[in-house]
Amino acid sequence: MAKWTPTHEAPEPLEGPIVPTIIGGTILWFVLFLAQLPFYGWFDDHGHLWWVWTCLAGAGLGLIGIWYVRGRDAALKRLAAEAATEGSSPVGPSPAAD
């Protein structure tokens, strides 16, 4: 069986409002957790208690995600600012600098 090779390059990744998206998702998970707490007994009786804890885990992992994407966003902004002051591309030094 021959190895498949792509016929075109992959598109650039989409950059968007990453930090607000992660914050919104984290808030949504936490709100879902709080909304299910009054029905804790029902979930326990019907064997669906994992739904409650899944929402809490989503909120907890979202907090880690917020920390990560804020650091990533700050690093990207630092890199762009350094590239703007040096007049080079944000990827690295240009090959003509040799």
N, CA, C and O atoms as CSV, one atom per row, in Angstrom:
chain,resi,resn,atom,element,x,y,z
A,1,MET,N,N,0.849,-1.165,0.000
A,1,MET,CA,C,0.000,0.000,0.000
A,1,MET,C,C,0.901,1.236,0.000
A,1,MET,O,O,1.806,1.355,0.827
A,2,ALA,N,N,0.650,2.132,-0.915
A,2,ALA,CA,C,1.471,3.337,-1.049
A,2,ALA,C,C,1.096,4.358,0.012
A,2,ALA,O,O,-0.052,4.452,0.444
A,3,LYS,N,N,2.101,5.113,0.412
A,3,LYS,CA,C,1.865,6.162,1.408
A,3,LYS,C,C,1.192,7.353,0.727
A,3,LYS,O,O,1.593,7.772,-0.359
A,4,TRP,N,N,0.163,7.889,1.384
A,4,TRP,CA,C,-0.577,9.021,0.836
A,4,TRP,C,C,0.189,10.305,1.086
A,4,TRP,O,O,0.662,10.553,2.195
A,5,THR,N,N,0.307,11.110,0.061
A,5,THR,CA,C,0.947,12.419,0.224
A,5,THR,C,C,-0.058,13.487,-0.191
A,5,THR,O,O,-0.770,13.321,-1.181
A,6,PRO,N,N,-0.117,14.577,0.560
A,6,PRO,CA,C,-1.082,15.624,0.220
A,6,PRO,C,C,-0.703,16.312,-1.084
A,6,PRO,O,O,0.475,16.433,-1.419
A,7,THR,N,N,-1.716,16.759,-1.810
A,7,THR,CA,C,-1.471,17.436,-3.084
A,7,THR,C,C,-1.367,18.947,-2.925
A,7,THR,O,O,-0.981,19.636,-3.870
A,8,HIS,N,N,-1.700,19.475,-1.754
A,8,HIS,CA,C,-1.589,20.917,-1.505
A,8,HIS,C,C,-1.193,21.149,-0.048
A,8,HIS,O,O,-1.315,20.263,0.797
A,9,GLU,N,N,-0.724,22.347,0.217
A,9,GLU,CA,C,-0.299,22.665,1.577
A,9,GLU,C,C,-1.509,22.876,2.484
A,9,GLU,O,O,-2.586,23.269,2.037
A,10,ALA,N,N,-1.303,22.607,3.745
A,10,ALA,CA,C,-2.364,22.820,4.726
A,10,ALA,C,C,-2.579,24.325,4.911
A,10,ALA,O,O,-1.624,25.099,4.843
A,11,PRO,N,N,-3.822,24.741,5.143
A,11,PRO,CA,C,-4.071,26.171,5.351
A,11,PRO,C,C,-3.512,26.645,6.686
A,11,PRO,O,O,-3.295,25.849,7.600
A,12,GLU,N,N,-3.286,27.930,6.784
A,12,GLU,CA,C,-2.811,28.523,8.024
A,12,GLU,C,C,-3.884,28.354,9.107
A,12,GLU,O,O,-5.074,28.382,8.796
A,13,PRO,N,N,-3.486,28.180,10.362
A,13,PRO,CA,C,-4.488,28.059,11.425
A,13,PRO,C,C,-5.242,29.372,11.612
A,13,PRO,O,O,-4.683,30.455,11.436
A,14,LEU,N,N,-6.489,29.261,11.962
A,14,LEU,CA,C,-7.314,30.450,12.186
A,14,LEU,C,C,-6.982,31.044,13.545
A,14,LEU,O,O,-6.936,30.330,14.547
A,15,GLU,N,N,-6.757,32.315,13.580
A,15,GLU,CA,C,-6.541,33.021,14.840
A,15,GLU,C,C,-7.776,33.866,15.099
A,15,GLU,O,O,-8.271,34.550,14.203
A,16,GLY,N,N,-8.255,33.818,16.293
A,16,GLY,CA,C,-9.437,34.578,16.646
A,16,GLY,C,C,-9.383,34.964,18.104
A,16,GLY,O,O,-8.318,34.933,18.722
A,17,PRO,N,N,-10.519,35.326,18.655
A,17,PRO,CA,C,-10.557,35.721,20.073
A,17,PRO,C,C,-10.492,34.491,20.980
A,17,PRO,O,O,-11.509,34.063,21.527
A,18,ILE,N,N,-9.313,33.934,21.134
A,18,ILE,CA,C,-9.135,32.675,21.864
A,18,ILE,C,C,-9.453,32.830,23.354
A,18,ILE,O,O,-10.183,32.018,23.922
A,19,VAL,N,N,-8.906,33.871,23.982
A,19,VAL,CA,C,-9.089,34.041,25.433
A,19,VAL,C,C,-10.569,34.199,25.788
A,19,VAL,O,O,-11.042,33.502,26.685
A,20,PRO,N,N,-11.326,35.090,25.120
A,20,PRO,CA,C,-12.754,35.188,25.461
A,20,PRO,C,C,-13.533,33.899,25.186
A,20,PRO,O,O,-14.493,33.591,25.893
A,21,THR,N,N,-13.133,33.164,24.185
A,21,THR,CA,C,-13.808,31.897,23.888
A,21,THR,C,C,-13.615,30.897,25.024
A,21,THR,O,O,-14.568,30.241,25.446
A,22,ILE,N,N,-12.390,30.779,25.514
A,22,ILE,CA,C,-12.112,29.849,26.605
A,22,ILE,C,C,-12.796,30.306,27.892
A,22,ILE,O,O,-13.317,29.483,28.645
A,23,ILE,N,N,-12.796,31.608,28.145
A,23,ILE,CA,C,-13.472,32.136,29.338
A,23,ILE,C,C,-14.973,31.845,29.266
A,23,ILE,O,O,-15.581,31.431,30.253
A,24,GLY,N,N,-15.560,32.064,28.095
A,24,GLY,CA,C,-16.991,31.784,27.925
A,24,GLY,C,C,-17.329,30.323,28.127
A,24,GLY,O,O,-18.335,29.999,28.759
A,25,GLY,N,N,-16.496,29.430,27.596
A,25,GLY,CA,C,-16.728,28.004,27.778
A,25,GLY,C,C,-16.592,27.573,29.229
A,25,GLY,O,O,-17.350,26.731,29.709
A,26,THR,N,N,-15.626,28.153,29.923
A,26,THR,CA,C,-15.432,27.834,31.342
A,26,THR,C,C,-16.623,28.288,32.166
A,26,THR,O,O,-17.095,27.560,33.039
A,27,ILE,N,N,-17.108,29.489,31.891
A,27,ILE,CA,C,-18.287,29.996,32.596
A,27,ILE,C,C,-19.491,29.104,32.314
A,27,ILE,O,O,-20.271,28.806,33.219
A,28,LEU,N,N,-19.642,28.680,31.071
A,28,LEU,CA,C,-20.763,27.802,30.716
A,28,LEU,C,C,-20.715,26.484,31.491
A,28,LEU,O,O,-21.741,26.033,31.999
A,29,TRP,N,N,-19.536,25.861,31.589
A,29,TRP,CA,C,-19.405,24.618,32.350
A,29,TRP,C,C,-19.766,24.832,33.815
A,29,TRP,O,O,-20.450,24.007,34.422
A,30,PHE,N,N,-19.297,25.959,34.385
A,30,PHE,CA,C,-19.573,26.208,35.800
A,30,PHE,C,C,-21.061,26.494,36.033
A,30,PHE,O,O,-21.623,26.055,37.036
A,31,VAL,N,N,-21.698,27.220,35.122
A,31,VAL,CA,C,-23.140,27.482,35.242
A,31,VAL,C,C,-23.920,26.172,35.143
A,31,VAL,O,O,-24.879,25.964,35.886
A,32,LEU,N,N,-23.516,25.296,34.236
A,32,LEU,CA,C,-24.187,23.994,34.135
A,32,LEU,C,C,-24.011,23.182,35.420
A,32,LEU,O,O,-24.941,22.503,35.855
A,33,PHE,N,N,-22.830,23.247,36.023
A,33,PHE,CA,C,-22.612,22.571,37.301
A,33,PHE,C,C,-23.563,23.121,38.362
A,33,PHE,O,O,-24.217,22.352,39.067
A,34,LEU,N,N,-23.643,24.446,38.480
A,34,LEU,CA,C,-24.521,25.062,39.483
A,34,LEU,C,C,-25.997,24.762,39.217
A,34,LEU,O,O,-26.774,24.592,40.156
A,35,ALA,N,N,-26.382,24.697,37.949
A,35,ALA,CA,C,-27.776,24.415,37.605
A,35,ALA,C,C,-28.164,22.979,37.958
A,35,ALA,O,O,-29.338,22.706,38.208
A,36,GLN,N,N,-27.216,22.072,37.983
A,36,GLN,CA,C,-27.519,20.679,38.279
A,36,GLN,C,C,-27.483,20.359,39.776
A,36,GLN,O,O,-28.004,19.326,40.196
A,37,LEU,N,N,-26.876,21.229,40.581
A,37,LEU,CA,C,-26.779,20.945,42.016
A,37,LEU,C,C,-28.124,20.747,42.715
A,37,LEU,O,O,-28.230,19.861,43.563
A,38,PRO,N,N,-29.162,21.539,42.396
A,38,PRO,CA,C,-30.448,21.288,43.073
A,38,PRO,C,C,-31.047,19.913,42.764
A,38,PRO,O,O,-31.887,19.417,43.515
A,39,PHE,N,N,-30.620,19.306,41.671
A,39,PHE,CA,C,-31.158,18.005,41.260
A,39,PHE,C,C,-30.181,16.866,41.552
A,39,PHE,O,O,-30.260,15.799,40.944
A,40,TYR,N,N,-29.273,17.100,42.478
A,40,TYR,CA,C,-28.236,16.122,42.813
A,40,TYR,C,C,-28.848,14.760,43.176
A,40,TYR,O,O,-28.366,13.720,42.728
A,41,GLY,N,N,-29.891,14.774,43.975
A,41,GLY,CA,C,-30.544,13.523,44.382
A,41,GLY,C,C,-31.130,12.769,43.208
A,41,GLY,O,O,-31.012,11.546,43.132
A,42,TRP,N,N,-31.763,13.489,42.289
A,42,TRP,CA,C,-32.341,12.847,41.106
A,42,TRP,C,C,-31.249,12.201,40.263
A,42,TRP,O,O,-31.394,11.060,39.824
A,43,PHE,N,N,-30.156,12.929,40.035
A,43,PHE,CA,C,-29.039,12.370,39.262
A,43,PHE,C,C,-28.476,11.128,39.944
A,43,PHE,O,O,-28.147,10.143,39.283
A,44,ASP,N,N,-28.368,11.180,41.270
A,44,ASP,CA,C,-27.852,10.036,42.026
A,44,ASP,C,C,-28.786,8.836,41.915
A,44,ASP,O,O,-28.328,7.708,41.740
A,45,ASP,N,N,-30.091,9.072,42.017
A,45,ASP,CA,C,-31.068,7.982,41.937
A,45,ASP,C,C,-31.092,7.310,40.569
A,45,ASP,O,O,-31.330,6.106,40.474
A,46,HIS,N,N,-30.849,8.070,39.520
A,46,HIS,CA,C,-30.946,7.545,38.162
A,46,HIS,C,C,-29.594,7.155,37.554
A,46,HIS,O,O,-29.518,6.811,36.374
A,47,GLY,N,N,-28.540,7.210,38.353
A,47,GLY,CA,C,-27.228,6.783,37.864
A,47,GLY,C,C,-26.555,7.770,36.931
A,47,GLY,O,O,-25.687,7.396,36.143
A,48,HIS,N,N,-26.957,9.037,37.019
A,48,HIS,CA,C,-26.372,10.061,36.155
A,48,HIS,C,C,-25.544,11.073,36.933
A,48,HIS,O,O,-25.387,12.215,36.500
A,49,LEU,N,N,-25.028,10.670,38.054
A,49,LEU,CA,C,-24.259,11.593,38.892
A,49,LEU,C,C,-22.999,12.083,38.191
A,49,LEU,O,O,-22.495,13.162,38.504
A,50,TRP,N,N,-22.500,11.319,37.269
A,50,TRP,CA,C,-21.299,11.711,36.542
A,50,TRP,C,C,-21.524,12.982,35.731
A,50,TRP,O,O,-20.558,13.679,35.419
A,51,TRP,N,N,-22.782,13.310,35.375
A,51,TRP,CA,C,-23.066,14.550,34.641
A,51,TRP,C,C,-22.651,15.764,35.468
A,51,TRP,O,O,-22.069,16.716,34.946
A,52,VAL,N,N,-22.956,15.719,36.756
A,52,VAL,CA,C,-22.628,16.839,37.644
A,52,VAL,C,C,-21.117,17.014,37.718
A,52,VAL,O,O,-20.604,18.125,37.585
A,53,TRP,N,N,-20.408,15.909,37.931
A,53,TRP,CA,C,-18.961,15.991,38.093
A,53,TRP,C,C,-18.248,16.279,36.782
A,53,TRP,O,O,-17.146,16.829,36.787
A,54,THR,N,N,-18.857,15.918,35.661
A,54,THR,CA,C,-18.277,16.273,34.367
A,54,THR,C,C,-18.289,17.783,34.174
A,54,THR,O,O,-17.325,18.353,33.663
A,55,CYS,N,N,-19.371,18.427,34.578
A,55,CYS,CA,C,-19.454,19.886,34.459
A,55,CYS,C,C,-18.422,20.565,35.359
A,55,CYS,O,O,-17.805,21.552,34.959
A,56,LEU,N,N,-18.235,20.046,36.555
A,56,LEU,CA,C,-17.233,20.627,37.445
A,56,LEU,C,C,-15.823,20.408,36.888
A,56,LEU,O,O,-14.975,21.296,36.977
A,57,ALA,N,N,-15.576,19.241,36.322
A,57,ALA,CA,C,-14.270,18.978,35.712
A,57,ALA,C,C,-14.040,19.892,34.510
A,57,ALA,O,O,-12.926,20.375,34.303
A,58,GLY,N,N,-15.083,20.132,33.719
A,58,GLY,CA,C,-14.963,21.050,32.585
A,58,GLY,C,C,-14.611,22.458,33.037
A,58,GLY,O,O,-13.797,23.130,32.404
A,59,ALA,N,N,-15.223,22.908,34.132
A,59,ALA,CA,C,-14.913,24.231,34.667
A,59,ALA,C,C,-13.472,24.279,35.185
A,59,ALA,O,O,-12.765,25.263,34.970
A,60,GLY,N,N,-13.044,23.225,35.860
A,60,GLY,CA,C,-11.671,23.181,36.381
A,60,GLY,C,C,-10.643,23.157,35.271
A,60,GLY,O,O,-9.639,23.867,35.336
A,61,LEU,N,N,-10.882,22.347,34.251
A,61,LEU,CA,C,-9.957,22.313,33.122
A,61,LEU,C,C,-9.999,23.623,32.342
A,61,LEU,O,O,-8.999,24.043,31.758
A,62,GLY,N,N,-11.158,24.258,32.340
A,62,GLY,CA,C,-11.259,25.562,31.695
A,62,GLY,C,C,-10.391,26.603,32.374
A,62,GLY,O,O,-9.816,27.462,31.705
A,63,LEU,N,N,-10.287,26.538,33.704
A,63,LEU,CA,C,-9.412,27.472,34.424
A,63,LEU,C,C,-7.953,27.269,34.009
A,63,LEU,O,O,-7.205,28.234,33.849
A,64,ILE,N,N,-7.559,26.014,33.837
A,64,ILE,CA,C,-6.206,25.733,33.347
A,64,ILE,C,C,-6.056,26.265,31.926
A,64,ILE,O,O,-5.015,26.818,31.569
A,65,GLY,N,N,-7.094,26.097,31.123
A,65,GLY,CA,C,-7.067,26.596,29.747
A,65,GLY,C,C,-6.955,28.106,29.678
A,65,GLY,O,O,-6.246,28.639,28.824
A,66,ILE,N,N,-7.653,28.805,30.573
A,66,ILE,CA,C,-7.560,30.266,30.606
A,66,ILE,C,C,-6.127,30.683,30.905
A,66,ILE,O,O,-5.588,31.571,30.244
A,67,TRP,N,N,-5.509,30.052,31.891
A,67,TRP,CA,C,-4.128,30.367,32.241
A,67,TRP,C,C,-3.205,30.129,31.038
A,67,TRP,O,O,-2.319,30.937,30.757
A,68,TYR,N,N,-3.421,29.025,30.342
A,68,TYR,CA,C,-2.574,28.682,29.203
A,68,TYR,C,C,-2.741,29.664,28.049
A,68,TYR,O,O,-1.746,30.171,27.529
A,69,VAL,N,N,-3.983,29.945,27.635
A,69,VAL,CA,C,-4.183,30.798,26.466
A,69,VAL,C,C,-3.819,32.253,26.744
A,69,VAL,O,O,-3.425,32.973,25.826
A,70,ARG,N,N,-3.944,32.698,27.992
A,70,ARG,CA,C,-3.501,34.056,28.303
A,70,ARG,C,C,-1.984,34.170,28.170
A,70,ARG,O,O,-1.477,35.175,27.671
A,71,GLY,N,N,-1.266,33.154,28.612
A,71,GLY,CA,C,0.188,33.142,28.445
A,71,GLY,C,C,0.591,33.066,26.982
A,71,GLY,O,O,1.535,33.732,26.557
A,72,ARG,N,N,-0.119,32.260,26.219
A,72,ARG,CA,C,0.155,32.130,24.789
A,72,ARG,C,C,-0.110,33.441,24.075
A,72,ARG,O,O,0.688,33.871,23.242
A,73,ASP,N,N,-1.218,34.073,24.392
A,73,ASP,CA,C,-1.573,35.345,23.769
A,73,ASP,C,C,-0.531,36.414,24.097
A,73,ASP,O,O,-0.137,37.186,23.223
A,74,ALA,N,N,-0.091,36.458,25.340
A,74,ALA,CA,C,0.927,37.433,25.732
A,74,ALA,C,C,2.241,37.171,24.997
A,74,ALA,O,O,2.912,38.115,24.579
A,75,ALA,N,N,2.614,35.904,24.835
A,75,ALA,CA,C,3.848,35.570,24.131
A,75,ALA,C,C,3.764,35.957,22.658
A,75,ALA,O,O,4.737,36.460,22.096
A,76,LEU,N,N,2.623,35.730,22.031
A,76,LEU,CA,C,2.456,36.113,20.637
A,76,LEU,C,C,2.526,37.629,20.464
A,76,LEU,O,O,3.114,38.119,19.499
A,77,LYS,N,N,1.927,38.373,21.397
A,77,LYS,CA,C,1.988,39.829,21.320
A,77,LYS,C,C,3.412,40.332,21.539
A,77,LYS,O,O,3.839,41.276,20.874
A,78,ARG,N,N,4.157,39.711,22.467
A,78,ARG,CA,C,5.556,40.087,22.691
A,78,ARG,C,C,6.386,39.838,21.444
A,78,ARG,O,O,7.202,40.676,21.059
A,79,LEU,N,N,6.182,38.694,20.816
A,79,LEU,CA,C,6.919,38.345,19.614
A,79,LEU,C,C,6.611,39.315,18.480
A,79,LEU,O,O,7.516,39.730,17.756
A,80,ALA,N,N,5.342,39.680,18.321
A,80,ALA,CA,C,4.963,40.631,17.272
A,80,ALA,C,C,5.556,42.010,17.544
A,80,ALA,O,O,5.984,42.694,16.614
A,81,ALA,N,N,5.586,42.425,18.813
A,81,ALA,CA,C,6.164,43.728,19.155
A,81,ALA,C,C,7.670,43.736,18.904
A,81,ALA,O,O,8.209,44.721,18.401
A,82,GLU,N,N,8.347,42.647,19.249
A,82,GLU,CA,C,9.786,42.563,18.991
A,82,GLU,C,C,10.076,42.581,17.496
A,82,GLU,O,O,11.033,43.213,17.048
A,83,ALA,N,N,9.241,41.881,16.727
A,83,ALA,CA,C,9.442,41.847,15.282
A,83,ALA,C,C,9.186,43.221,14.666
A,83,ALA,O,O,9.856,43.602,13.706
A,84,ALA,N,N,8.235,43.956,15.203
A,84,ALA,CA,C,7.934,45.289,14.675
A,84,ALA,C,C,9.071,46.270,14.967
A,84,ALA,O,O,9.379,47.124,14.136
A,85,THR,N,N,9.689,46.155,16.131
A,85,THR,CA,C,10.784,47.063,16.470
A,85,THR,C,C,12.061,46.712,15.715
A,85,THR,O,O,12.866,47.595,15.421
A,86,GLU,N,N,12.255,45.433,15.397
A,86,GLU,CA,C,13.442,45.014,14.662
A,86,GLU,C,C,13.248,45.092,13.163
A,86,GLU,O,O,14.224,45.066,12.414
A,87,GLY,N,N,12.004,45.189,12.708
A,87,GLY,CA,C,11.733,45.265,11.276
A,87,GLY,C,C,11.870,43.938,10.562
A,87,GLY,O,O,12.068,43.910,9.347
A,88,SER,N,N,11.768,42.838,11.289
A,88,SER,CA,C,11.863,41.517,10.675
A,88,SER,C,C,10.540,40.787,10.815
A,88,SER,O,O,9.609,41.273,11.456
A,89,SER,N,N,10.474,39.624,10.209
A,89,SER,CA,C,9.255,38.832,10.299
A,89,SER,C,C,9.170,38.202,11.687
A,89,SER,O,O,10.206,37.967,12.309
A,90,PRO,N,N,7.943,37.916,12.202
A,90,PRO,CA,C,7.809,37.332,13.529
A,90,PRO,C,C,8.303,35.898,13.619
A,90,PRO,O,O,8.427,35.360,14.719
A,91,VAL,N,N,8.589,35.262,12.475
A,91,VAL,CA,C,9.031,33.876,12.486
A,91,VAL,C,C,10.502,33.777,12.871
A,91,VAL,O,O,10.895,32.838,13.563
A,92,GLY,N,N,11.307,34.715,12.442
A,92,GLY,CA,C,12.726,34.669,12.745
A,92,GLY,C,C,13.480,35.639,11.868
A,92,GLY,O,O,12.866,36.413,11.134
A,93,PRO,N,N,14.788,35.616,11.927
A,93,PRO,CA,C,15.581,36.535,11.110
A,93,PRO,C,C,15.456,36.179,9.641
A,93,PRO,O,O,15.268,35.016,9.282
A,94,SER,N,N,15.562,37.192,8.798
A,94,SER,CA,C,15.447,36.948,7.355
A,94,SER,C,C,16.739,36.332,6.837
A,94,SER,O,O,17.807,36.574,7.400
A,95,PRO,N,N,16.656,35.529,5.761
A,95,PRO,CA,C,17.851,34.884,5.236
A,95,PRO,C,C,18.850,35.878,4.654
A,95,PRO,O,O,20.028,35.546,4.526
A,96,ALA,N,N,18.416,37.095,4.296
A,96,ALA,CA,C,19.314,38.087,3.710
A,96,ALA,C,C,20.232,38.717,4.761
A,96,ALA,O,O,21.144,39.466,4.409
A,97,ALA,N,N,20.007,38.426,6.038
A,97,ALA,CA,C,20.798,39.026,7.108
A,97,ALA,C,C,22.171,38.391,7.252
A,97,ALA,O,O,22.974,38.850,8.064
A,98,ASP,N,N,22.462,37.341,6.482
A,98,ASP,CA,C,23.762,36.659,6.606
A,98,ASP,C,C,24.877,37.502,6.196
A,98,ASP,O,O,26.029,37.070,6.244
